Amino acid sequence: MKNLRELYLSDNLFEGALDPFTFAECNELRVVHLERNYFEADVPFFRDMHKLEFAFLHQNRFSMIQSNTFSNSTSLQIVNLANQERPDGQNGKLNLKERAFADIPISTSLILLGYVALYLQCEPSLYVHTLLEPQELHPQDSRILLRK
């Protein structure tokens, strides 16, 4: 898969957890479509993928974005992780670890909302633009809870 440039796996009813390093050797990958499946657990790592521009991961069951998941992916334009749900069909919870999006372009559009409660532990240099105002702020640990 080293020469893979585009991956379209949306709308296939795939389920289960992806290996965290599924895309580790896909250095040519520019576009990944995994949306509208039942992938769960952690979002796989896309770090140091300098050619990756678009990651469409919405409408799955992901619950965690680990530190450095997208770090140093310097061409990212859009990352869509909205509308994660629980296996029972209820609105999901997406945990975002510190530095999950470290060293990505400031112009990257991060779409993190939808039918999901987002728990964000961010560093001061991370900018997240949203259409919704935070409903709950915990200044002691920089956690922000966003709900639709």
Phi, psi and omega in degrees: 000010183298331182261006180297128181251325180223139180228120180241102179236020183288155174060041181244359181062025174296148181219165178100180181271140173272145173301135182303336183250026179308320186254015187301327182255013181267065186291344180264355184298127180248326185224132174228126178243106176242009188292158177057053172228199179234035176295141184226182180071220184281146170293134179295158181287137174234027184286151179058028177261087190290345179258350181294124181249323186226128176232107180257102187239012185288163179055057173230205178232029178298144181236350185213137169244108185288163174305138177067017179302317181246010187299141175061026171266090198280355179251004184303132175249318181220133169234117181247114178238020183290162171061047172279142180230163176277162179302334179276007177087356179282165178301136184270178177233127181247115179268130182245114180281157179303138178069021178301326182243032183296139173061033170261162180300141179297337181277357180296132175272116176258115179254105188240355185255176183141227181271059185208144169267127184254123175254113189244122171248102188244153175275158182301333183274358181270126179253126177237120180262128180226164176267349182249149177276145175299135179268340182213131181233130177247090185299333183294333179231013177058031177268136178237131177254120180246136178226150176276000000 
